[in-house]
Amino acid sequence: MMRLSFLLFLFVSGIALAQKPVPELWGTRVHDDAHVLKHETVEALEAQLKAYEDSTSNQIAILTITSLDGESIEEYSLRVAEKWKLGQKDKDNGVLLLIAVDDHKMRIEVGHGLEGVLTDALSNRIIRNEMAPAFRRADFDDGVSAAITAITNAIGGEYTAIDSNEIGELSTTARILIGLGIYAFLGIFAFFGLFIKGGWGWFMYLFLTPFFSIFPAFVFPGHLWFVPGVSYLAGFPIIKWLVNQTPWGKKIAKKFEEGGGSGGSGGSWSSGSSWGSSSSSSWSSSGSSFSGGGGSFGGGGSSGSW
């Protein structure tokens, strides 16, 4: 049993020694252990984060390291956040921004109390939109500063940046919805044209043909653009013929005539509708010392790379 206990002790100790050590907090919020930030950037971030904590009680800290030494960024980030105890004990409102320079990885670790506002999706968006582009330019000052501003804005419900992929998806969806709205409007006139007797019904058919034949190419993606045009060109005459040959069609057409919709072949047609109208060099501020408030973390946040 003693030998077994000793071997177990050596095994556990080996695992502990293999883990990358976590630096001490040393009373500062910004730890540039990788030495990639300018001194003035560190000072500005330290002052910004102190003012933010004073006004909200939320604690945000930054750590840059050279390498993770083989450890996953999620595990190391959580160990740092737990050791530093960022956030108030009763609020768990802490955030850690970790950057591993040589590994080209970064992570936003979010305390339990802020997971509802600084969601995993928002954290991922901040990494991709604010940090990754700047880091690819080796501009760590701009990337870290932009990330901190985005994090504080996200917590306050003011971060609205959209990924370029989302913009593309949004524009496609919006284009289709707008197109469907326009076709619904044109469909009203096409419907009237089906029940109007004489030349005015066919005039409406010819007048709407360019809209249903050409406009879809600018609205619908891929090979779907020809569907509305073909459907209209072939369907309108067939349906109009059926309307003129069926009792219910003749009945509706008669109501149009009685309502003044058409005066026969020489009559005129009018509608009340209108064609118009219609956005670690650690630095400590003088006279203040930073320490974790006892907050806890559960793995919320997001990781990324550049």
C-alpha positions as CSV (number, residue, x, y, z in Angstrom):
1,M,0.0,0.0,0.0
2,M,2.9,2.4,0.8
3,R,4.5,1.6,-2.5
4,L,1.2,2.1,-4.3
5,S,0.6,5.3,-2.6
6,F,4.1,6.5,-3.4
7,L,3.7,5.6,-7.1
8,L,0.3,7.4,-7.2
9,F,1.9,10.4,-5.6
10,L,4.7,10.4,-8.2
11,F,2.1,10.1,-11.0
12,V,0.0,13.0,-9.7
13,S,3.1,15.1,-9.1
14,G,4.2,14.3,-12.7
15,I,0.9,15.5,-14.1
16,A,1.1,18.7,-12.0
17,L,4.6,19.4,-13.1
18,A,3.7,18.8,-16.7
19,Q,1.0,21.5,-16.6
20,K,2.0,24.9,-17.6
21,P,2.4,27.1,-14.5
22,V,-0.2,29.9,-13.9
23,P,1.4,33.3,-13.2
24,E,0.5,35.2,-10.1
25,L,-2.0,38.1,-10.3
26,W,0.4,40.6,-8.7
27,G,-2.3,43.2,-8.4
28,T,-2.6,44.0,-12.1
29,R,-5.3,43.4,-14.7
30,V,-3.0,43.3,-17.8
31,H,-0.2,40.6,-17.9
32,D,1.8,40.8,-21.1
33,D,4.0,37.9,-20.5
34,A,4.6,37.5,-24.3
35,H,5.8,41.1,-24.6
36,V,3.7,41.9,-27.6
37,L,1.9,45.0,-26.3
38,K,3.4,48.5,-26.1
39,H,3.8,50.0,-22.7
40,E,1.3,52.8,-23.4
41,T,-1.2,50.2,-24.5
42,V,-0.8,48.2,-21.3
43,E,-1.2,51.5,-19.3
44,A,-4.3,52.5,-21.3
45,L,-5.9,49.0,-20.9
46,E,-5.1,48.9,-17.2
47,A,-6.8,52.3,-16.7
48,Q,-9.8,51.3,-18.9
49,L,-10.4,48.0,-17.0
50,K,-10.1,49.7,-13.6
51,A,-12.6,52.4,-14.5
52,Y,-14.9,49.7,-15.9
53,E,-14.7,47.6,-12.7
54,D,-15.3,50.7,-10.6
55,S,-18.5,51.5,-12.5
56,T,-19.9,47.9,-13.0
57,S,-18.0,45.7,-10.5
58,N,-17.2,43.4,-13.5
59,Q,-13.6,42.2,-13.5
60,I,-11.7,41.7,-16.8
61,A,-8.1,40.6,-17.0
62,I,-5.7,40.0,-19.9
63,L,-3.0,37.5,-20.2
64,T,-0.6,37.0,-23.2
65,I,1.8,34.1,-23.1
66,T,4.3,32.9,-25.6
67,S,3.1,29.3,-25.8
68,L,0.7,26.8,-24.1
69,D,3.4,24.2,-24.1
70,G,1.1,21.5,-25.4
71,E,-1.8,22.2,-23.1
72,S,-5.2,23.0,-24.5
73,I,-6.1,26.7,-24.3
74,E,-9.5,25.8,-22.8
75,E,-7.9,23.9,-19.9
76,Y,-5.2,26.5,-19.3
77,S,-7.6,29.5,-19.5
78,L,-9.9,27.9,-17.0
79,R,-7.0,27.2,-14.6
80,V,-5.9,30.8,-14.8
81,A,-9.4,32.2,-14.3
82,E,-9.9,29.9,-11.3
83,K,-6.6,30.8,-9.7
84,W,-7.1,34.5,-10.2
85,K,-10.8,34.3,-9.0
86,L,-11.9,37.0,-11.3
87,G,-15.3,38.6,-10.6
88,Q,-17.2,39.1,-7.3
89,K,-18.0,36.0,-5.3
90,D,-21.7,36.6,-5.2
91,K,-21.9,37.6,-8.9
92,D,-19.2,35.5,-10.7
93,N,-18.8,38.4,-13.1
94,G,-15.3,37.9,-14.3
95,V,-13.8,37.6,-17.8
96,L,-10.3,36.5,-18.9
97,L,-8.8,37.3,-22.3
98,L,-6.0,34.9,-23.0
99,I,-3.7,35.0,-26.0
100,A,-1.1,32.3,-26.8
101,V,1.1,34.1,-29.4
102,D,3.3,31.3,-30.9
103,D,0.3,28.9,-30.9
104,H,-1.9,31.5,-32.7
105,K,-4.7,30.8,-30.3
106,M,-6.9,33.0,-28.1
107,R,-9.8,32.5,-25.8
108,I,-12.4,34.6,-23.9
109,E,-13.2,32.8,-20.6
110,V,-16.5,34.0,-19.1
111,G,-17.7,33.7,-15.5
112,H,-21.0,32.1,-14.6
113,G,-22.7,35.5,-13.9
114,L,-21.9,37.0,-17.4
115,E,-22.7,34.0,-19.6
116,G,-26.2,35.3,-20.2
117,V,-24.9,38.5,-21.8
118,L,-21.4,37.7,-23.0
119,T,-22.6,34.5,-24.7
120,D,-20.4,31.9,-26.4
121,A,-21.7,33.2,-29.8
122,L,-20.8,36.8,-29.0
123,S,-17.4,35.8,-27.7
124,N,-16.7,33.9,-30.9
125,R,-17.8,36.8,-32.9
126,I,-15.5,39.1,-31.0
127,I,-12.6,36.8,-31.6
128,R,-13.3,36.5,-35.3
129,N,-14.2,40.2,-36.0
130,E,-12.0,42.2,-33.6
131,M,-9.0,40.0,-32.7
132,A,-8.2,37.7,-35.6
133,P,-7.9,40.3,-38.4
134,A,-5.6,42.5,-36.3
135,F,-3.5,39.6,-35.1
136,R,-2.9,38.4,-38.7
137,R,-1.3,41.9,-39.2
138,A,0.7,41.3,-36.0
139,D,-1.1,44.3,-34.5
140,F,-1.7,42.9,-31.0
141,D,-2.2,46.4,-29.6
142,D,-5.2,47.1,-31.8
143,G,-6.6,43.6,-31.6
144,V,-6.5,43.4,-27.8
145,S,-7.9,47.0,-27.4
146,A,-10.7,46.3,-29.8
147,A,-11.5,43.0,-28.0
148,I,-11.8,44.7,-24.6
149,T,-14.0,47.4,-26.0
150,A,-16.2,44.8,-27.7
151,I,-16.4,42.7,-24.5
152,T,-17.5,45.6,-22.4
153,N,-20.0,46.6,-25.1
154,A,-21.4,43.1,-25.3
155,I,-21.9,42.9,-21.6
156,G,-23.8,46.2,-21.8
157,G,-25.9,44.9,-24.7
158,E,-24.3,47.3,-27.2
159,Y,-22.1,45.0,-29.4
160,T,-23.8,44.4,-32.7
161,A,-21.0,43.5,-35.1
162,I,-22.0,40.9,-37.7
163,D,-19.7,38.4,-39.4
164,S,-19.1,38.7,-43.1
165,N,-20.6,35.3,-43.6
166,E,-23.7,36.4,-41.7
167,I,-23.9,39.5,-43.8
168,G,-23.9,37.3,-46.9
169,E,-26.6,35.0,-45.5
170,L,-28.6,38.0,-44.4
171,S,-28.4,39.8,-47.8
172,T,-29.5,36.6,-49.6
173,T,-32.5,36.1,-47.2
174,A,-33.4,39.7,-47.4
175,R,-33.2,39.7,-51.2
176,I,-35.5,36.7,-51.4
177,L,-38.0,38.1,-49.0
178,I,-38.1,41.4,-50.8
179,G,-38.6,39.6,-54.1
180,L,-41.5,37.5,-52.7
181,G,-43.1,40.7,-51.4
182,I,-42.8,42.3,-54.8
183,Y,-44.3,39.2,-56.5
184,A,-47.1,39.2,-54.0
185,F,-47.9,42.7,-55.0
186,L,-47.7,41.9,-58.8
187,G,-49.8,38.8,-58.2
188,I,-52.7,41.0,-57.2
189,F,-52.7,42.6,-60.6
190,A,-52.2,39.2,-62.3
191,F,-55.2,37.9,-60.4
192,F,-57.3,40.8,-61.6
193,G,-56.1,40.2,-65.2
194,L,-57.4,36.6,-65.1
195,F,-61.0,37.8,-64.5
196,I,-61.1,40.9,-66.7
197,K,-62.8,40.2,-70.1
198,G,-61.6,41.5,-73.3
199,G,-58.3,43.1,-74.3
200,W,-57.6,44.6,-70.9
201,G,-57.0,41.2,-69.3
202,W,-54.4,40.3,-72.0
203,F,-52.9,43.8,-71.8
204,M,-52.3,43.1,-68.0
205,Y,-50.7,39.8,-69.0
206,L,-48.3,41.4,-71.4
207,F,-47.6,44.3,-69.1
208,L,-46.5,42.0,-66.2
209,T,-44.5,39.6,-68.4
210,P,-41.2,41.5,-68.1
211,F,-41.5,41.6,-64.3
212,F,-42.0,37.8,-64.1
213,S,-39.5,37.0,-66.8
214,I,-36.5,39.2,-66.1
215,F,-36.7,40.4,-62.5
216,P,-36.3,36.9,-60.9
217,A,-32.7,36.8,-62.1
218,F,-31.9,39.6,-59.6
219,V,-33.9,38.1,-56.8
220,F,-33.6,34.3,-56.7
221,P,-30.2,32.5,-56.4
222,G,-28.9,29.8,-58.6
223,H,-31.2,28.2,-61.2
224,L,-34.4,29.2,-59.5
225,W,-34.7,32.5,-61.3
226,F,-36.6,31.1,-64.4
227,V,-39.3,29.4,-62.3
228,P,-41.5,32.5,-61.8
229,G,-41.2,33.6,-65.4
230,V,-42.0,30.1,-66.9
231,S,-44.9,29.6,-64.4
232,Y,-46.4,33.0,-65.3
233,L,-46.0,32.8,-69.1
234,A,-47.5,29.3,-69.3
235,G,-49.9,29.4,-66.3
236,F,-51.7,32.7,-67.0
237,P,-53.2,31.8,-70.4
238,I,-54.2,28.3,-69.1
239,I,-55.8,29.6,-66.0
240,K,-57.5,32.4,-67.9
241,W,-58.9,29.9,-70.4
242,L,-60.2,27.8,-67.5
243,V,-61.8,30.8,-65.9
244,N,-63.7,31.6,-69.1
245,Q,-64.9,28.0,-69.4
246,T,-66.0,27.3,-65.9
247,P,-69.1,28.5,-64.1
248,W,-67.3,29.8,-61.1
249,G,-64.9,31.7,-63.3
250,K,-67.7,33.3,-65.3
251,K,-69.4,34.2,-62.0
252,I,-66.4,36.0,-60.7
253,A,-65.8,37.7,-64.0
254,K,-69.4,38.9,-64.0
255,K,-68.9,40.4,-60.6
256,F,-65.9,42.3,-61.9
257,E,-68.1,43.6,-64.7
258,E,-70.9,44.6,-62.4
259,G,-68.4,46.3,-60.1
260,G,-67.2,48.5,-63.0
261,G,-64.0,46.5,-63.3
262,S,-64.5,46.2,-67.1
263,G,-66.9,47.6,-69.7
264,G,-66.4,44.8,-72.2
265,S,-63.9,44.9,-75.0
266,G,-64.2,48.6,-75.4
267,G,-64.5,49.4,-71.7
268,S,-61.8,50.6,-69.3
269,W,-60.5,49.1,-66.1
270,S,-59.3,50.8,-63.0
271,S,-58.0,49.8,-59.6
272,G,-57.7,51.6,-56.3
273,S,-54.2,50.3,-56.0
274,S,-51.3,52.5,-56.7
275,W,-48.1,51.7,-58.6
276,G,-46.1,54.3,-56.8
277,S,-45.4,55.2,-53.2
278,S,-44.2,53.1,-51.5
279,S,-25.4,51.0,-38.8
280,S,4.4,40.1,-19.1
281,S,5.0,43.4,-18.8
282,S,2.6,43.9,-16.0
283,W,1.8,47.5,-15.0
284,S,0.1,48.6,-11.8
285,S,-1.6,52.0,-11.6
286,S,-0.4,54.1,-8.8
287,G,-2.4,53.9,-5.6
288,S,-4.5,50.9,-6.7
289,S,-4.1,47.1,-6.4
290,F,-6.2,44.6,-8.3
291,S,-7.2,41.3,-6.8
292,G,-9.8,38.7,-7.7
293,G,-13.1,38.9,-5.9
294,G,-13.7,35.1,-5.6
295,G,-15.8,34.6,-8.8
296,S,-16.2,31.1,-10.4
297,F,-16.0,29.9,-13.9
298,G,-17.6,26.9,-15.7
299,G,-16.0,26.9,-19.1
300,G,-18.2,29.5,-20.7
301,G,-16.8,31.6,-23.5
302,S,-15.1,30.8,-26.8
303,S,-11.8,30.0,-28.4
304,G,-10.3,30.8,-31.7
305,S,-7.2,31.1,-33.8
306,W,-5.6,33.3,-36.4
